Amino acid sequence: MDVQLLREQEIYPSEDVLRGILGQVYDVWTEFETQVTQGELALTLEWNYYKDTKSWLCKVLHKKKNVFWLSVYERYFAATFYFAEKHLESIAELDISEQIKEDFCRAKPFGKILPMNIKIDRREQLADVLKVVKFKKEWK
């Protein structure tokens, strides 16, 4: 099992810290960050240290709506989305990788919400992740 990083409360996840953890994946991170914070998405990234998880997590927001969470691991980062059952059919119709859909179907629900966790370590994955971001930002 992969271990989530950014565990030290006094070490803010700055560019230098993220570059050190992500290594070659840092370029993918910066491209992803640019795409979600600029242009049509214009989302806000908000890093906070959460005592319940004992780690830094990034809440990605559209106005006050939480679109997804970002967490950092050694050599990759992950985007985690939460969906209600009523969105299953729409997600199945999204033009994204079948692997993402299969992993989502196998994910253990948290009460009535279903998590979609996407590990990102390659530039080629960004198109699919951005489709999920746009879907989540737009649904009611």
MIGURO-549380 format. One record per residue (C-alpha): residue number from 1; residue in three letters; x negated, y negated, z. Coordinates in nm, 2 decimals. Last residue first. Layout:
N
<node n="NUM" res="ALA" c1="X" c2="Y" c3="Z"/>
...
//
This chain:
140
<node n="140" res="LYS" c1="2.57" c2="-2.00" c3="-0.95"/>
<node n="139" res="TRP" c1="2.31" c2="-1.89" c3="-1.19"/>
<node n="138" res="GLU" c1="2.08" c2="-2.14" c3="-1.36"/>
<node n="137" res="LYS" c1="1.77" c2="-2.12" c3="-1.14"/>
<node n="136" res="LYS" c1="1.79" c2="-1.74" c3="-1.12"/>
<node n="135" res="PHE" c1="1.81" c2="-1.69" c3="-1.50"/>
<node n="134" res="LYS" c1="1.52" c2="-1.94" c3="-1.56"/>
<node n="133" res="VAL" c1="1.30" c2="-1.77" c3="-1.30"/>
<node n="132" res="VAL" c1="1.38" c2="-1.43" c3="-1.45"/>
<node n="131" res="LYS" c1="1.29" c2="-1.55" c3="-1.80"/>
<node n="130" res="LEU" c1="0.97" c2="-1.70" c3="-1.65"/>
<node n="129" res="VAL" c1="0.87" c2="-1.37" c3="-1.50"/>
<node n="128" res="ASP" c1="0.91" c2="-1.20" c3="-1.84"/>
<node n="127" res="ALA" c1="0.70" c2="-1.46" c3="-2.02"/>
<node n="126" res="LEU" c1="0.44" c2="-1.46" c3="-1.74"/>
<node n="125" res="GLN" c1="0.36" c2="-1.09" c3="-1.77"/>
<node n="124" res="GLU" c1="0.12" c2="-1.13" c3="-2.07"/>
<node n="123" res="ARG" c1="-0.10" c2="-1.36" c3="-1.86"/>
<node n="122" res="ARG" c1="-0.20" c2="-1.07" c3="-1.64"/>
<node n="121" res="ASP" c1="-0.21" c2="-1.02" c3="-1.26"/>
<node n="120" res="ILE" c1="0.15" c2="-1.07" c3="-1.16"/>
<node n="119" res="LYS" c1="0.34" c2="-0.83" c3="-0.93"/>
<node n="118" res="ILE" c1="0.71" c2="-0.87" c3="-0.96"/>
<node n="117" res="ASN" c1="0.94" c2="-0.81" c3="-0.66"/>
<node n="116" res="MET" c1="1.31" c2="-0.80" c3="-0.73"/>
<node n="115" res="PRO" c1="1.50" c2="-0.78" c3="-0.40"/>
<node n="114" res="LEU" c1="1.87" c2="-0.69" c3="-0.37"/>
<node n="113" res="ILE" c1="2.10" c2="-0.87" c3="-0.13"/>
<node n="112" res="LYS" c1="2.39" c2="-0.71" c3="0.06"/>
<node n="111" res="GLY" c1="2.19" c2="-0.59" c3="0.35"/>
<node n="110" res="PHE" c1="1.83" c2="-0.60" c3="0.24"/>
<node n="109" res="PRO" c1="1.84" c2="-0.36" c3="-0.05"/>
<node n="108" res="LYS" c1="1.56" c2="-0.10" c3="-0.12"/>
<node n="107" res="ALA" c1="1.42" c2="-0.14" c3="-0.46"/>
<node n="106" res="ARG" c1="1.47" c2="0.14" c3="-0.71"/>
<node n="105" res="CYS" c1="1.69" c2="-0.06" c3="-0.95"/>
<node n="104" res="PHE" c1="1.44" c2="-0.35" c3="-0.94"/>
<node n="103" res="ASP" c1="1.15" c2="-0.12" c3="-1.02"/>
<node n="102" res="GLU" c1="1.35" c2="0.00" c3="-1.32"/>
<node n="101" res="LYS" c1="1.43" c2="-0.35" c3="-1.44"/>
<node n="100" res="ILE" c1="1.07" c2="-0.46" c3="-1.41"/>
<node n="99" res="GLN" c1="0.95" c2="-0.15" c3="-1.59"/>
<node n="98" res="GLU" c1="1.21" c2="-0.22" c3="-1.87"/>
<node n="97" res="SER" c1="1.03" c2="-0.54" c3="-1.94"/>
<node n="96" res="ILE" c1="1.25" c2="-0.85" c3="-1.98"/>
<node n="95" res="ASP" c1="1.52" c2="-0.95" c3="-2.23"/>
<node n="94" res="LEU" c1="1.79" c2="-0.99" c3="-1.96"/>
<node n="93" res="GLU" c1="2.10" c2="-0.76" c3="-2.01"/>
<node n="92" res="ALA" c1="2.03" c2="-0.55" c3="-1.70"/>
<node n="91" res="ILE" c1="2.00" c2="-0.87" c3="-1.50"/>
<node n="90" res="SER" c1="2.34" c2="-0.98" c3="-1.61"/>
<node n="89" res="GLU" c1="2.49" c2="-0.65" c3="-1.51"/>
<node n="88" res="LEU" c1="2.33" c2="-0.66" c3="-1.17"/>
<node n="87" res="HIS" c1="2.43" c2="-1.02" c3="-1.09"/>
<node n="86" res="LYS" c1="2.74" c2="-0.93" c3="-0.89"/>
<node n="85" res="GLU" c1="2.53" c2="-0.72" c3="-0.66"/>
<node n="84" res="ALA" c1="2.36" c2="-1.03" c3="-0.52"/>
<node n="83" res="PHE" c1="2.01" c2="-1.12" c3="-0.61"/>
<node n="82" res="TYR" c1="1.68" c2="-1.20" c3="-0.43"/>
<node n="81" res="PHE" c1="1.37" c2="-1.29" c3="-0.62"/>
<node n="80" res="THR" c1="1.01" c2="-1.21" c3="-0.52"/>
<node n="79" res="ALA" c1="0.71" c2="-1.34" c3="-0.72"/>
<node n="78" res="ALA" c1="0.39" c2="-1.16" c3="-0.65"/>
<node n="77" res="PHE" c1="0.02" c2="-1.26" c3="-0.67"/>
<node n="76" res="TYR" c1="-0.27" c2="-1.06" c3="-0.78"/>
<node n="75" res="ARG" c1="-0.64" c2="-1.00" c3="-0.72"/>
<node n="74" res="GLU" c1="-0.62" c2="-0.94" c3="-0.34"/>
<node n="73" res="TYR" c1="-0.26" c2="-1.03" c3="-0.25"/>
<node n="72" res="VAL" c1="-0.07" c2="-1.36" c3="-0.25"/>
<node n="71" res="SER" c1="0.30" c2="-1.42" c3="-0.19"/>
<node n="70" res="LEU" c1="0.54" c2="-1.63" c3="-0.39"/>
<node n="69" res="TRP" c1="0.91" c2="-1.66" c3="-0.31"/>
<node n="68" res="PHE" c1="1.20" c2="-1.73" c3="-0.54"/>
<node n="67" res="VAL" c1="1.47" c2="-1.98" c3="-0.65"/>
<node n="66" res="ASN" c1="1.54" c2="-2.13" c3="-0.31"/>
<node n="65" res="LYS" c1="1.80" c2="-2.41" c3="-0.37"/>
<node n="64" res="LYS" c1="1.72" c2="-2.74" c3="-0.21"/>
<node n="63" res="LYS" c1="1.63" c2="-2.92" c3="-0.54"/>
<node n="62" res="HIS" c1="1.51" c2="-2.62" c3="-0.74"/>
<node n="61" res="LEU" c1="1.27" c2="-2.46" c3="-0.50"/>
<node n="60" res="VAL" c1="0.98" c2="-2.22" c3="-0.49"/>
<node n="59" res="LYS" c1="0.90" c2="-2.11" c3="-0.13"/>
<node n="58" res="CYS" c1="0.53" c2="-2.02" c3="-0.11"/>
<node n="57" res="LEU" c1="0.43" c2="-1.78" c3="0.17"/>
<node n="56" res="TRP" c1="0.15" c2="-1.81" c3="0.42"/>
<node n="55" res="SER" c1="0.13" c2="-1.52" c3="0.66"/>
<node n="54" res="LYS" c1="0.23" c2="-1.38" c3="1.00"/>
<node n="53" res="THR" c1="0.55" c2="-1.24" c3="0.85"/>
<node n="52" res="ASP" c1="0.77" c2="-1.37" c3="1.14"/>
<node n="51" res="LYS" c1="0.53" c2="-1.66" c3="1.21"/>
<node n="50" res="TYR" c1="0.58" c2="-1.81" c3="0.86"/>
<node n="49" res="TYR" c1="0.31" c2="-2.04" c3="0.74"/>
<node n="48" res="ASN" c1="0.45" c2="-2.27" c3="0.48"/>
<node n="47" res="TRP" c1="0.37" c2="-2.35" c3="0.12"/>
<node n="46" res="GLU" c1="0.64" c2="-2.54" c3="-0.08"/>
<node n="45" res="LEU" c1="0.63" c2="-2.52" c3="-0.46"/>
<node n="44" res="THR" c1="0.88" c2="-2.75" c3="-0.63"/>
<node n="43" res="LEU" c1="1.05" c2="-2.65" c3="-0.96"/>
<node n="42" res="ALA" c1="1.05" c2="-2.86" c3="-1.28"/>
<node n="41" res="LEU" c1="1.20" c2="-2.58" c3="-1.49"/>
<node n="40" res="GLU" c1="1.24" c2="-2.78" c3="-1.81"/>
<node n="39" res="GLY" c1="0.89" c2="-2.92" c3="-1.82"/>
<node n="38" res="GLN" c1="0.66" c2="-2.89" c3="-1.51"/>
<node n="37" res="THR" c1="0.65" c2="-2.70" c3="-1.18"/>
<node n="36" res="VAL" c1="0.72" c2="-2.35" c3="-1.31"/>
<node n="35" res="GLN" c1="0.49" c2="-2.37" c3="-1.62"/>
<node n="34" res="THR" c1="0.21" c2="-2.53" c3="-1.43"/>
<node n="33" res="GLU" c1="0.21" c2="-2.28" c3="-1.15"/>
<node n="32" res="PHE" c1="0.22" c2="-1.99" c3="-1.39"/>
<node n="31" res="GLU" c1="-0.08" c2="-2.13" c3="-1.58"/>
<node n="30" res="THR" c1="-0.27" c2="-2.19" c3="-1.26"/>
<node n="29" res="TRP" c1="-0.19" c2="-1.84" c3="-1.13"/>
<node n="28" res="VAL" c1="-0.30" c2="-1.68" c3="-1.46"/>
<node n="27" res="ASP" c1="-0.63" c2="-1.87" c3="-1.44"/>
<node n="26" res="TYR" c1="-0.66" c2="-1.75" c3="-1.07"/>
<node n="25" res="VAL" c1="-0.63" c2="-1.39" c3="-1.19"/>
<node n="24" res="GLN" c1="-1.01" c2="-1.38" c3="-1.25"/>
<node n="23" res="GLY" c1="-1.07" c2="-1.42" c3="-0.87"/>
<node n="22" res="LEU" c1="-0.74" c2="-1.42" c3="-0.69"/>
<node n="21" res="ILE" c1="-0.87" c2="-1.46" c3="-0.33"/>
<node n="20" res="GLY" c1="-1.15" c2="-1.71" c3="-0.40"/>
<node n="19" res="ARG" c1="-0.94" c2="-1.92" c3="-0.64"/>
<node n="18" res="LEU" c1="-0.65" c2="-1.92" c3="-0.39"/>
<node n="17" res="VAL" c1="-0.88" c2="-2.05" c3="-0.11"/>
<node n="16" res="ASP" c1="-1.03" c2="-2.32" c3="-0.34"/>
<node n="15" res="GLU" c1="-0.70" c2="-2.43" c3="-0.47"/>
<node n="14" res="SER" c1="-0.57" c2="-2.46" c3="-0.12"/>
<node n="13" res="PRO" c1="-0.38" c2="-2.19" c3="0.07"/>
<node n="12" res="TYR" c1="-0.40" c2="-2.36" c3="0.41"/>
<node n="11" res="ILE" c1="-0.64" c2="-2.19" c3="0.66"/>
<node n="10" res="GLU" c1="-0.52" c2="-2.26" c3="1.02"/>
<node n="9" res="GLN" c1="-0.24" c2="-2.00" c3="1.00"/>
<node n="8" res="GLU" c1="-0.47" c2="-1.72" c3="0.90"/>
<node n="7" res="ARG" c1="-0.28" c2="-1.44" c3="0.72"/>
<node n="6" res="LEU" c1="-0.32" c2="-1.56" c3="0.36"/>
<node n="5" res="LEU" c1="-0.33" c2="-1.20" c3="0.23"/>
<node n="4" res="GLN" c1="-0.06" c2="-0.94" c3="0.18"/>
<node n="3" res="VAL" c1="-0.20" c2="-0.59" c3="0.20"/>
<node n="2" res="ASP" c1="-0.12" c2="-0.35" c3="-0.09"/>
<node n="1" res="MET" c1="0.00" c2="0.00" c3="0.00"/>
//
